[in-house]
Amino acid sequence: MFLFRKAQYSDLPAIVKLLADDPLGQSREIVSHPLDPRYEESFAAIDGDDNQLLAVAVDAADRVVGCLQLSFIPGLSRTGMWRGQIESVRIATRERGSGLGSQLIEWAVEMARERGCKLVQLTSDKARPDAIRFYEKLGFIASHQGLKRNL
């Protein structure tokens, strides 16, 4: 049984560990004690923005075993439609295959629906083919070509 909730500051070290727990994350994230202050600054910005939801999944022992960020984005296109953007989805290695990922995504979709979003979108790195297949099984469609530019 898992509980999904808004992340608290005390969850931040566990979230950073989850973000670093794969080959891509290992090269992008810094797991340290104390935490790199950039994580704390980012958490404060996310936590203070009503259009951002950093969420965690916790197990029966109250351990953080999953996370994601859901952004609520207003737009003028599609007659002023709001959309939900799901990012930074991670599931603890020991929980992969348990159904937690599906439950967490469906919970996020419901949170977006409750906020009035009419569309939920996400991106996944092309280097993560298993993740892409996972999202497709949940009904996500590769309808657009996503592009990024590092600054």
DAWOKA-V268447 format. One record per backbone hydrogen bond with DSSP energy under -0.5 kcal/mol. CO is the residue of the C=O (numbers start at 1). NH is the residue of the N-H. If there is no record, write none. Layout:
BEGIN
CO;NH
CO;NH
END
This chain:
BEGIN
3;58
5;56
8;11
9;12
11;15
12;16
13;17
14;18
15;19
16;20
17;21
18;21
20;22
22;26
23;27
24;27
24;28
25;28
25;29
29;31
30;32
36;39
36;40
37;41
38;42
39;43
40;44
41;45
42;46
43;47
44;48
46;49
48;50
49;52
51;72
53;55
53;70
54;7
55;68
56;5
57;65
57;66
58;3
59;62
63;59
63;65
65;92
66;57
67;90
68;55
69;71
69;87
70;53
71;73
71;85
72;74
73;83
76;80
77;81
82;118
82;119
83;73
84;86
84;121
85;71
86;123
87;69
90;67
92;95
92;96
93;96
95;98
95;100
99;103
100;104
101;105
102;106
103;107
104;108
105;109
106;110
107;111
108;112
109;113
110;114
111;115
112;117
113;116
119;84
121;86
125;128
128;132
129;133
130;134
131;135
132;136
133;137
134;138
135;140
136;139
141;143
144;146
END
